Amino acid sequence: MNSEILVYGDPHGNWEPLFSAIERAPKAVIVLGDFSDGKLDPAGAGRTREAFNRILDFGIDLRFIIGNHDASLDSQVELLEEFADHRIDGKVVEIEGKRIAGLGGIIRGKLWRGDGEALVSSEAELIAMTPRVERWKDGVSKKHMTTIKPWTVEALRSQKADVLITHEAPSCHQHGFEFLDHLASDMGVSLVVHGHHHKSYSGALDNGIQVRGVGLARVWTLPT
């Protein structure tokens, strides 16, 4: 096993490029969310489970954030619960000496637009305003499991990291969000890596922080 950390762009059901890449025995794999296509792919959670187990069977450290398609079905939420120990949303973990922070999900304006005041101030308030029939195990709805919450962002802001892994893009992407620029700066990261937009590119924020977008089912090696 070598010390590589591989980042895998949104699979959307295609795991073959990653399976080829893990033959070289990396230390860790980080998946950027959107494992399958939600309601359009009812068997997707099963294939994701097989992919996750295959990675783990190689002795590789599996980590992931969620995308906007990862909690549409009960089977997908059950998968997230099963592999919760490998999920890094709202956390900072250390791999090969690198502090890696995770922020999965997307912005949904009915909760927060990414700037200004949020329409909901806490998880408890979000649950209270959710109809009981839509709650998952008396918690948030499946839809808002994949929504970026401002309290998650604030909890991350109080921590330090070297790399910020996100599903949404920061402002250097035409559909990105400036709040991610500020979060990255406040956390002291030198690199933001994101998925969601299915485009591989390298860029930089106005504050000098480097950005890497990882394309659809693309493998990228995190710099040492």
N, C-alpha and C positions, 0 to 999 in steps of 0.2 A: 504494500500500500504506500502511495506517495502522499505528499502534503497538499495536493491540489484541492481547491474548493471550486466545484462546478456550479454554475447557475443555469437553470433551464427555463427558457421562456415559455409562456402559456402553452401547455400541451394541446388542449382542446381534443383530447383523445389520442394523440399521436405520441407514443413513448419510444418509438424505435430509435430516433437519433440519440436519446439519452442512454438507452440500453447499449448502443455501440460505444458510447463514450465511457461508460463505467467499466468497460473491459480493462481500462488502464488503471483501475483501482484507485480512484481519488479518495481523499480523506473524507470529503463531505459533498453532498448535493443539496442545493437550495432551489426549490421550485417556486415560480413566481405567481402561482394561482391559475384559475380557469383550467382545472384538470380535465374537464369534459364540457359538454355543451348543455348541461342542465336538462330541462324538460325535452329537449330535442334528442337526447341520448339517454334513455332510461337505464341502459346497461353500463353507463359510464362510471358510476361509483364502483362497480365490481371490477372493472378494468383498472381503475385507479388503485384499488386495494391490491390487486396483483402487482402493479408497478411498484408501489411502495414496498411491498414485501420482497420483491426481487432486489430492490436497492439494499434493503436491510440484510437480506441473505448474503450479500457480498461483504457484509461487515462495514458498510459505509454509513456515516452519520447523515441521516435524512432530516432536513428542515424544510419548512414551507410557510408561505403566507397564502391567504385566500384571495380569490378574484371575485368578480361580480356574478359568475355562473356557478358558484360552488355550494349553494345552499337552496337550490330551487326545489329539490326533491327530498323526501324523508331519508332516502337511502344515502344521499350526499351528506346530510347533517349527521347521520349515524356514523359515516366514515370519518368526519371531522372529530367526533367524540372518541372514536376508536384510536385515532392517531394524535390525540390532543397533546401528548408529550413532545411531539415533533413540530408542533406549530409555534411560530415565533411572533405572531401578531401581538403588538403591544409589549414586546419583551426585548431585552438585550442579552445575547448569548455570546460566549467566547468559543471560537473555533480556530485552532492553530495560532493562538495568540491574537487573533483579530476579534474585536468587539463588534458584533453584527446586530443591528436593530431591525425589527420587522414591523411594517404597517401595511396590512392587506386591506382589501375592500376598495370601494369607490365612494365618491362624493354623491350624495343624493340631497337635492335642495330642500326637500320637505323636512329634513332633519338639520342640515347645515350646508351652507354653500361654500365652505372653505375659507371664508373671511367674514368678519362681522360677528354679531351675536348669533349663537345657535338657537334654534327654535325649541330645542329640548336640552335641559341642563344636566341630566344624569340618567344612568341606566334605569333607576327606579321610576323616574318620570316617564321614560320611554315605554316601559312595561305597562305602567298605569294607563297610558293613553292607547294601548294596543288592545283591540277587542279580544276577549278571552278565546274565541274560536280561532284566532290567528296566532296565538302564543304557542311557542314550542316548550313543552314541559314547564308551563307557567313563566316562561322567560320571554325574550324578544321574539318577534316574528322571524320566519326564515329569511324574508327579504332583508330585514335590517341586520341580520347576522353578517351580511356582506357590505354594510354601510360603514364608512369611516365615522367614528364618534369623536367629537371634540375632546371628551375627557380622556380618551385613549391617547390622542395627540399630546395633551398636556402632561399626562403621566410619562410619556417618552421624553418630553422636553426637559424634564428634570434629571435625565440620565445622560451619560456620555457614551459615544460609540465611535468606531472608525469607519463603518459602512452602514448606510441606511438602505434597506431593501423595501421597495414599495410596489404596489400594483399600479396606482395612479402615477402620472409623470409630474415632475416639477416644471417650473415655468419656461425652461428652454425648449420644451415641446409645445407646439401650437395649441394643444388641448390640455396643457399642464396647469398646475396650481402653484401660486406663489407661496402659499402657506407651507408647502414642503421645502421651499428654499430656506425659509426662516427656521423651520424645524431642524433641517440639516445643519444650519449654522449654529443654532443654539446647542445642538448635541455635540458639535465639534467634529463632525465627520468630514472626511476628505473625498468621499465618493458616494453617489446615489445610484442605485441600480433599480430599474423598473421594467415592468412588462406592460400588459393591457393593450398597447397600441400596435403590437405585432410588427414592429419595425426595429431593426438593429441599427444603432448609430452611437457615435460618441459626441459629447458636447460639454459645455461648462455653464455654470450659473454666473450671474453678474458678480457674485461674491467669490468666484474662483473655484468653487467646489466642482469637481468633475462629475459628469453624468454619463451613464451607459444605459441605453435602451436595448433590451434583448428581444429579438423577434420571435415570431410564432414557431414553437418547437425547435428553437435554436439553443445550442450549447455554447456557453461562454465561460472562460476560466477567470476567476477573480484574481487580480494581480496580487503578487506576494508583497 
